[in-house]
Amino acid sequence: MKPKALVLQAHGSNRDFDVMEALTLAGADATGVPLNQLRMNKTLLSDFNLLVVPGGFSYADALGAGKLLALDLASYFQEEITAFVDAGKPVIGICNGFQALVKSGILPSPLAPLPKGEGDVTLTFNAEGHFECRWVNLAPVSQTCIWTKGLEDNIICPIAHGEGNFQTTELFPLSSFIEQDQVALTYIYPNGTPANGDYPANPNGSILDIAGICNPQGNVLGLMPHPENHIYPHQHPQWTRGMKGNSGLALFENGVKY
């Protein structure tokens, strides 16, 4: 049987069908479930093997990117999501979904009664001060993260965000975060060399060129770029010049396989 993937749909999410297509290609049975429907039947989450919080502008980012969706996750689904994560089931949050996972406390540490360490880690305004919409190059780094483990090829995919700048305060244990292999994806140059904070290879100014992180267990991944928008060869930005490969489909195949 195909693993069942739940794609959470909140007001403003706009990449839900894109990620459902990616999961289907990767071999999953993907279903979009509106957040209000899940609120009425919280046990529904336990019927699924994989959870996706897709990109978009949830609740129009009224209080900041992903903030209101994060409040929903922490207020209404704390026990259910904690059980889902503790069971080792794969979870991925993309762009606005990543912001929601961070601001709810699910990443980089487990969900707590109140967002644990909120303020120590954040996704804030891009360093250049404007919305970024461009293609980027990513290096899979973490071998703990089940989504990136074993991936050798770099990934090319688009970004589209105004608040994707991953930053920490001096209170955050950055050294142990690195030692636990929680840096999942980093921004790089097309030739594979580190971006070293250089714009636009690092499009938002994130510390350590971080594009995605995982939890210590490795089953929860959050990333700002959109791998679901490069899953077919013809979606490569230089397809008409004969270029192909380096798609984001491998990430989803890893999650579904796990």
C-alpha positions in Angstrom: 0.0 0.0 0.0 1.1 3.5 -0.7 1.9 5.7 2.4 -0.8 8.2 3.1 0.3 11.9 3.1 -1.7 14.7 4.6 -1.2 18.1 3.0 -2.5 20.7 5.4 -4.5 23.5 3.7 -4.9 26.8 5.5 -6.4 30.0 4.1 -3.6 31.5 1.9 -1.7 28.3 1.2 -1.1 28.2 -2.5 1.5 25.4 -3.1 -0.7 22.6 -1.7 -1.5 21.1 -5.1 2.1 21.4 -6.2 3.4 19.4 -3.3 0.6 16.8 -3.7 1.8 16.3 -7.3 5.4 15.8 -6.0 4.2 13.3 -3.4 2.2 11.4 -5.9 5.2 11.2 -8.2 7.3 10.0 -5.3 4.8 7.1 -4.7 2.5 8.5 -1.9 -1.3 8.7 -1.7 -1.6 12.5 -1.1 -4.7 14.2 0.3 -5.3 17.8 0.9 -7.1 18.4 4.2 -8.4 21.9 5.2 -7.3 23.0 8.6 -10.8 23.6 9.9 -11.7 20.0 8.9 -8.8 18.7 10.9 -9.8 20.8 13.9 -13.2 19.1 13.8 -11.6 15.6 13.7 -8.1 15.8 15.3 -7.7 12.0 15.3 -7.7 12.1 11.5 -4.0 13.0 11.6 -3.1 9.7 13.1 -4.5 7.9 10.0 -1.7 9.4 7.9 2.0 8.4 7.5 3.4 11.7 6.4 2.5 15.4 7.1 3.1 18.4 4.9 2.7 22.1 5.8 2.9 23.7 2.4 3.9 27.2 1.2 1.8 30.2 0.6 0.7 33.2 2.7 -1.3 31.6 5.4 -3.9 34.0 6.8 -2.3 36.6 4.5 0.7 36.7 6.9 -1.3 39.2 8.9 0.9 39.1 12.0 4.1 38.1 10.2 4.9 35.1 8.0 3.4 31.9 9.3 2.6 33.4 12.7 -1.2 32.8 12.8 -0.8 29.3 11.4 1.9 28.6 14.1 -0.6 29.7 16.7 -3.2 27.2 15.3 -0.6 24.4 15.3 0.4 25.1 18.9 -3.1 25.8 20.2 -5.2 23.2 18.5 -2.9 20.3 17.5 -0.1 20.3 20.1 -0.8 16.7 21.4 -1.6 15.3 17.9 1.5 16.7 16.2 3.7 15.8 19.2 2.5 12.2 18.9 3.0 12.3 15.1 6.6 13.5 15.5 7.4 11.2 18.4 6.2 8.2 16.3 9.0 9.1 13.9 6.6 9.9 11.0 8.0 12.3 8.3 7.0 16.0 8.5 8.0 18.7 6.0 7.2 22.4 6.1 8.0 24.5 3.0 8.4 28.2 2.9 5.4 29.6 4.9 5.1 26.1 6.3 8.7 26.3 7.6 8.0 29.6 9.2 5.0 28.0 10.9 7.0 25.1 12.2 9.7 27.4 13.6 7.2 29.9 15.2 5.1 27.1 16.8 8.2 25.6 18.4 8.1 22.3 16.4 11.5 23.3 14.9 14.2 23.2 15.8 13.1 21.5 19.1 9.9 19.5 19.9 6.6 21.3 20.4 6.2 22.6 24.0 3.1 24.0 25.9 4.4 27.4 24.8 6.6 27.9 21.8 9.9 26.7 23.3 12.8 29.1 22.8 10.7 31.5 20.7 12.9 34.5 20.0 16.1 32.4 20.0 15.5 31.2 16.5 13.5 33.0 13.8 12.9 33.5 10.1 13.0 37.3 9.7 13.0 39.8 6.9 15.4 39.2 4.0 18.7 41.0 4.4 18.2 42.9 1.1 14.9 44.2 2.5 12.7 43.0 -0.3 10.8 40.0 -1.6 13.0 37.5 -3.4 11.7 35.4 -6.3 14.5 33.5 -8.0 16.1 30.1 -8.6 18.7 28.9 -6.1 21.1 26.1 -5.7 21.0 23.9 -2.6 23.4 21.3 -1.0 21.9 18.5 1.0 24.0 18.4 4.2 22.4 16.4 7.0 22.7 12.6 7.1 20.5 12.6 10.2 17.5 14.1 8.3 15.6 11.4 6.6 14.6 13.8 3.8 18.2 14.6 2.8 20.0 11.4 3.9 22.0 9.8 1.1 21.4 12.6 -1.4 24.5 13.4 -3.4 23.3 15.7 -6.1 22.6 19.4 -5.5 19.1 20.6 -5.9 17.9 23.5 -8.0 14.6 25.0 -7.2 12.9 28.4 -6.8 12.3 30.6 -3.8 9.5 33.1 -3.2 9.6 34.9 0.1 10.1 38.1 2.0 10.9 36.6 5.4 13.3 33.7 4.9 16.3 35.0 6.8 17.2 32.3 9.4 18.8 33.8 12.4 19.6 32.9 16.0 20.4 34.8 19.2 23.4 34.3 21.5 21.0 32.3 23.7 20.6 29.6 21.1 23.0 26.6 21.4 24.3 26.9 17.8 27.3 24.6 18.4 25.1 21.7 19.6 22.6 22.4 16.8 25.4 21.9 14.3 26.8 18.8 16.2 23.4 17.2 16.1 23.5 17.5 12.3 20.4 19.7 12.2 21.5 21.8 9.2 19.7 20.0 6.5 20.2 22.2 3.4 22.5 25.1 2.6 22.6 27.7 -0.2 25.5 27.3 -2.6 26.9 28.7 -5.9 26.0 26.8 -9.1 29.5 25.3 -9.1 28.9 23.8 -5.7 31.0 26.1 -3.6 29.5 27.6 -0.4 27.6 30.8 -0.7 29.4 32.3 2.3 26.6 34.7 2.8 27.0 36.3 -0.6 23.9 37.7 -2.3 22.2 36.4 -4.4 23.6 32.8 -3.9 22.4 33.2 -0.3 19.2 35.1 -1.2 18.0 36.2 2.3 21.1 36.5 4.5 20.5 33.4 6.6 23.2 32.5 9.1 25.6 29.7 7.9 23.7 29.9 4.5 21.0 27.8 6.0 18.1 27.0 3.7 16.6 24.2 5.7 16.8 22.6 9.2 15.6 19.4 10.8 14.8 18.3 14.4 17.3 16.2 16.4 15.4 13.0 15.5 15.7 13.9 11.8 12.1 13.2 10.7 11.0 16.9 10.6 12.3 19.1 7.9 11.7 22.8 7.3 13.0 24.7 4.3 12.4 28.0 2.6 12.9 27.0 -1.1 10.3 25.1 -3.1 11.5 21.7 -4.3 7.9 20.9 -5.3 8.2 23.4 -8.1 11.1 21.4 -9.8 9.9 17.8 -10.1 9.7 17.5 -13.9 12.6 17.8 -16.3 10.9 20.6 -18.2 10.7 22.7 -15.1 14.4 23.2 -15.1 15.1 27.0 -15.6 17.4 26.2 -18.5 15.4 23.3 -20.0 15.2 25.1 -23.4 19.0 25.1 -23.5 19.1 21.4 -22.9 19.8 21.4 -19.2 18.0 19.0 -16.9 18.5 17.2 -13.5 19.0 18.4 -10.0 15.3 18.3 -9.3 13.7 18.5 -5.9 11.8 15.2 -6.4 14.5 13.2 -4.5 13.6 15.0 -1.3 10.0 13.7 -1.5 11.1 10.3 -2.6 13.3 10.0 0.5 10.3 11.0 2.8 7.9 8.6 1.1 10.4 5.8 1.1 11.1 6.3 4.8 
